[in-house]
Amino acid sequence: MISLEKIAKIIKGTLIGDGAVMIAGIRPLDTADKGDISFFIDNRYLHLLETTRASAIITASYTSAFKGPQVLLDNPEAGYARVAAFFAPGLSAFPGISQQAFVDKSSSIGEGSSVYPMTYIGKDAVIGKDVILFAGVFVGNGVRIGDRTVIYPNVSILHDCSIGNDVIIHAGTVIGSDGFGYTRDGNGSIKIPQTGTVQIDDNVEIGANNCIDRATFEKTWIKRGVKTDNLVHIAHNVVVGEGSLIVAQAGISGSVTVGREAVIGGQVGIVDHVRIGNRVMIGSQSGVPKSIPDNQIRSGSPALPHRLFLRVSAAIPKLPGMLKRLKQLENRVKKLENNGEN
């Protein structure tokens, strides 16, 4: 348990009410009980403030609808995330290195690391301190993995790729598979060797079943703080800027550069060799055929400025009626022209 006063300090919020209240967990307003802290971020749930059993809430501004103590924060969602992380149970870890794991003699593993059974660690691999490698992880020759990184079951990190500190890679992801590089020769295709690598910087989280291809030359680069959802494909020589978010089933073609703090929605497809600017937002199911400048919002296929896309979308259901009226006008014009000739 922790006092509400300490929680307010952890999330840098302003405490209104009794800071000595002890908090044992965090739960939604409708299921919270005594000893829980909850959060209020949406006025649609204002009615729950009067009935919730929560001992305290996190919210953006003081509300008289809740009678207990409150922690005020400009971004209550961020406060919720930090408190939830505090109460979240720690990961289970295998004690040390399993005898059922294969670890090449030339590799090194830092203190406090956990290597589950059925893990493979190849030649000259370097694993940092307090790393967790779950069962079925494949670490190829020459791979570098930083401190406190967690790699979930059945992840494959192929040769010479590097993973930073405090990275999370979820189950089934493949890092460093060959980029899709071929050249046509008559009726066939000749494979272009993919001799580069993948670099994933610190504090990145990669979702389940991602595919991040190695570069043709140099590196595919996922920069600090990037977060990807499940089922994301990042092709060869892509660079994803710091703090960007990529949502499920997005596909980024080769040699694309994504700027800082971009948000790429679900099922977005981006053509090769374009630049997505800093803080760009791309709506779900958009197709991006060309570069987008900084600070733009785009939607649709092909992607348009978002407000224009909304107007176009609103016009589409009206097109059959407009076409019908257009044909009626054409017929009237023809009749007037024929009458004039007579």
C-alpha positions in Angstrom: 0.0 0.0 0.0 1.0 3.6 -0.5 -0.3 6.9 0.7 -2.2 9.2 -1.6 0.4 11.9 -0.8 3.2 9.8 -2.2 1.1 9.0 -5.3 0.6 12.7 -5.9 4.4 13.1 -5.7 5.0 10.2 -8.1 2.8 11.7 -10.8 3.6 15.3 -9.9 -0.1 16.2 -9.3 -1.8 18.6 -6.9 -3.5 16.9 -4.0 -6.9 18.0 -2.8 -8.0 16.3 0.4 -6.5 13.8 2.8 -3.1 12.7 1.7 -2.9 10.1 4.4 -5.5 7.9 2.7 -3.8 4.5 1.9 -4.1 3.2 -1.6 -3.8 -0.5 -2.5 -4.6 -0.6 -6.2 -6.1 1.2 -9.2 -9.4 0.3 -10.8 -12.1 1.9 -13.0 -14.8 4.0 -11.3 -17.6 1.4 -11.7 -15.6 -1.5 -10.1 -13.3 0.4 -7.7 -13.6 -0.4 -4.0 -12.3 1.1 -0.8 -8.6 1.4 -0.9 -8.5 1.8 -4.7 -7.7 5.0 -6.6 -9.6 5.6 -9.9 -9.4 8.1 -12.7 -11.9 10.4 -14.3 -11.1 11.6 -17.9 -14.4 11.6 -19.7 -17.6 13.5 -18.9 -19.6 10.6 -20.2 -18.8 8.9 -16.9 -19.7 11.8 -14.7 -22.6 9.9 -13.1 -20.2 7.2 -11.8 -18.5 9.7 -9.6 -21.5 9.8 -7.3 -21.7 6.0 -6.9 -18.1 4.9 -7.0 -16.5 3.3 -3.9 -13.0 4.5 -4.9 -11.1 6.1 -2.0 -9.6 8.8 -4.4 -9.5 9.8 -8.0 -7.1 11.3 -10.6 -8.6 14.0 -12.7 -7.8 17.1 -14.7 -9.7 19.6 -12.5 -11.6 19.5 -9.2 -15.1 18.1 -9.4 -17.7 18.4 -6.7 -19.4 15.2 -7.9 -16.8 13.2 -6.1 -16.6 13.7 -2.3 -13.3 12.1 -1.6 -9.7 13.3 -2.1 -8.5 14.1 -5.6 -5.2 14.4 -7.4 -5.3 17.0 -10.1 -3.1 16.6 -13.2 -3.1 18.3 -16.6 -2.8 14.9 -18.2 -4.7 12.5 -16.0 -4.2 9.6 -18.5 -0.4 9.9 -18.0 -1.0 9.9 -14.3 -3.1 6.8 -14.6 -0.4 5.1 -16.6 2.3 5.8 -14.0 0.1 4.7 -11.0 -0.9 1.5 -12.9 2.7 0.8 -13.6 3.4 1.2 -9.8 0.8 -1.4 -8.9 1.4 -3.8 -11.9 2.9 -7.1 -10.8 6.5 -7.7 -11.8 7.5 -10.1 -14.5 8.2 -13.7 -13.5 11.8 -14.6 -14.4 13.7 -17.9 -14.7 16.4 -18.0 -12.0 19.6 -17.5 -14.0 20.4 -19.4 -17.2 18.5 -22.6 -17.9 20.6 -25.7 -18.7 18.1 -26.3 -21.4 19.1 -23.1 -23.2 21.9 -23.1 -25.8 24.4 -20.4 -25.1 27.5 -20.3 -27.3 30.7 -20.2 -25.4 31.8 -17.0 -27.2 28.7 -15.0 -26.1 28.4 -13.1 -22.8 25.4 -12.5 -20.5 25.2 -9.7 -17.9 24.5 -10.1 -14.2 20.9 -10.7 -13.2 19.7 -11.8 -16.6 17.2 -14.6 -17.0 17.4 -17.1 -19.8 14.5 -19.5 -20.1 14.6 -23.0 -21.4 14.7 -23.6 -25.2 16.4 -20.2 -25.8 19.3 -20.0 -28.4 22.1 -17.5 -28.1 24.6 -17.6 -31.0 28.3 -16.7 -31.4 29.7 -13.4 -30.1 26.3 -12.3 -28.8 26.4 -9.8 -26.0 23.4 -9.7 -23.5 23.3 -6.9 -21.0 22.3 -6.9 -17.3 18.9 -7.8 -16.0 17.6 -9.0 -19.4 14.8 -11.5 -19.6 14.8 -13.9 -22.6 11.6 -16.0 -22.5 11.4 -19.5 -23.9 11.9 -20.0 -27.7 13.9 -16.7 -28.2 16.5 -16.9 -30.9 19.5 -14.6 -30.6 21.7 -14.7 -33.7 25.4 -14.4 -34.1 26.8 -11.0 -33.2 23.5 -9.6 -31.7 23.8 -6.9 -29.0 21.0 -6.6 -26.4 21.1 -3.7 -23.8 20.3 -3.7 -20.1 16.8 -4.4 -18.7 15.4 -5.5 -22.0 12.5 -8.0 -22.1 12.1 -10.3 -25.0 8.9 -12.5 -25.0 8.6 -16.0 -26.3 9.4 -17.0 -29.9 11.0 -13.8 -30.9 13.8 -14.1 -33.5 16.6 -11.5 -33.5 18.8 -12.4 -36.4 22.6 -11.9 -36.8 24.3 -8.6 -36.1 21.2 -6.7 -35.0 21.4 -4.4 -32.0 18.7 -3.8 -29.3 19.0 -0.9 -26.8 18.3 -0.6 -23.1 14.8 -1.0 -21.6 13.3 -2.4 -24.8 10.2 -4.6 -24.8 9.7 -7.0 -27.8 6.5 -9.0 -27.7 6.0 -12.6 -28.8 6.5 -13.8 -32.3 8.3 -10.8 -33.7 11.1 -11.1 -36.2 14.0 -8.6 -36.2 16.4 -8.7 -39.0 14.7 -10.8 -41.6 15.8 -10.1 -45.2 14.4 -7.0 -46.8 12.2 -7.6 -49.9 14.8 -6.9 -52.5 14.7 -8.4 -56.0 15.5 -7.3 -59.5 13.7 -8.7 -62.5 15.7 -10.6 -65.1 13.5 -11.8 -68.0 10.7 -13.9 -66.5 12.4 -14.4 -63.2 13.6 -12.4 -60.1 17.1 -12.2 -58.8 17.5 -11.8 -55.0 19.5 -8.7 -53.9 21.6 -9.6 -50.9 20.5 -7.8 -47.7 23.8 -7.0 -46.1 22.7 -4.3 -43.6 21.3 -4.7 -40.1 18.6 -3.4 -37.7 19.2 -1.0 -34.8 16.5 -0.5 -32.1 17.3 2.3 -29.7 16.4 2.6 -26.0 12.9 2.6 -24.6 11.3 1.1 -27.7 8.3 -1.3 -27.4 7.6 -3.6 -30.3 4.2 -5.4 -30.5 3.6 -9.0 -31.1 4.2 -10.5 -34.6 6.0 -7.5 -36.0 8.4 -7.9 -38.9 11.3 -5.5 -39.0 13.5 -6.2 -42.0 17.3 -5.7 -42.1 18.7 -3.0 -44.5 20.0 -3.7 -47.9 23.0 -1.5 -46.9 23.7 0.1 -43.5 20.7 -0.2 -41.1 17.0 -0.1 -40.6 16.7 2.2 -37.6 13.9 2.4 -34.9 14.8 5.4 -32.8 14.3 6.0 -29.1 10.9 5.8 -27.6 9.1 4.4 -30.6 6.0 2.2 -29.9 4.5 -0.3 -32.4 1.3 -2.2 -32.1 0.8 -5.9 -33.2 1.2 -7.0 -36.8 3.3 -4.1 -38.0 5.7 -4.4 -41.0 8.7 -2.1 -41.3 10.7 -2.8 -44.4 14.4 -2.4 -45.2 16.2 0.9 -44.6 13.2 2.5 -42.9 14.1 5.1 -40.3 11.4 5.7 -37.6 11.9 8.9 -35.6 11.9 9.3 -31.8 8.6 8.9 -30.0 6.5 7.8 -33.0 3.6 5.5 -32.7 2.6 2.8 -35.3 -0.7 1.1 -35.0 -1.7 -2.5 -35.9 -1.4 -3.8 -39.5 0.5 -0.7 -40.8 3.0 -1.4 -43.5 5.9 0.9 -44.2 7.8 0.2 -47.5 11.5 0.4 -48.0 13.6 3.5 -47.5 10.8 5.5 -45.9 11.9 8.1 -43.3 9.3 8.8 -40.5 9.9 11.9 -38.4 9.7 12.5 -34.7 6.4 11.9 -32.8 4.5 10.8 -35.8 1.3 8.7 -35.4 0.5 6.1 -38.1 -2.9 4.6 -37.8 -4.0 1.0 -38.2 -3.8 -0.6 -41.7 -1.9 2.4 -43.2 0.2 1.7 -46.2 3.2 3.9 -47.1 4.9 3.7 -50.5 8.7 3.4 -50.6 11.2 6.3 -50.6 9.0 9.0 -49.1 9.4 11.1 -46.0 6.7 11.4 -43.3 7.4 14.7 -41.4 7.6 15.3 -37.7 4.4 15.1 -35.7 2.4 13.9 -38.8 -0.8 12.0 -38.1 -2.1 9.5 -40.6 -5.6 8.1 -40.2 -6.4 4.4 -40.3 -6.6 2.6 -43.6 -4.9 5.5 -45.5 -2.7 5.0 -48.5 0.3 7.3 -48.6 1.7 7.8 -52.1 4.0 10.7 -51.5 5.9 12.6 -48.8 4.0 14.6 -46.1 5.4 17.8 -44.6 5.7 18.3 -40.8 2.6 18.8 -38.6 0.1 17.6 -41.1 -3.0 15.3 -40.6 -3.8 13.1 -43.5 -6.6 10.5 -44.2 -7.9 8.4 -47.0 -6.5 6.6 -50.0 -4.7 8.4 -51.5 -4.2 10.3 -48.3 -5.6 13.8 -48.4 -5.5 16.7 -45.8 -7.8 15.5 -43.1 -10.5 18.2 -43.4 -10.6 17.8 -47.2 -10.9 14.0 -46.7 -13.9 14.6 -44.4 -15.6 16.8 -47.0 -14.9 14.2 -49.7 -16.2 11.4 -47.6 -19.4 13.3 -46.8 -19.9 13.9 -50.6 -19.6 10.3 -51.6 -23.1 9.1 -50.5 -24.5 12.0 -52.4 -22.9 11.1 -55.7 -25.7 8.8 -57.1 -28.3 11.5 -56.6 -26.0 14.1 -58.1 -25.4 11.9 -61.1 -29.1 11.4 -61.5 -29.8 15.2 -61.4 -26.9 15.8 -63.8 -28.4 13.4 -66.4 -31.8 15.1 -66.0 -30.1 18.5 -66.6 -28.3 17.1 -69.7 -31.7 15.9 -71.1 -33.3 19.3 -70.5 -30.4 21.0 -72.2 -30.7 18.7 -75.2 -34.4 19.4 -75.4 -33.8 23.2 -75.3 -31.2 22.9 -78.0 -33.4 20.8 -80.2 -36.3 23.3 -79.7 -34.0 26.2 -80.6 -32.9 24.5 -83.8 -36.6 24.0 -84.8 
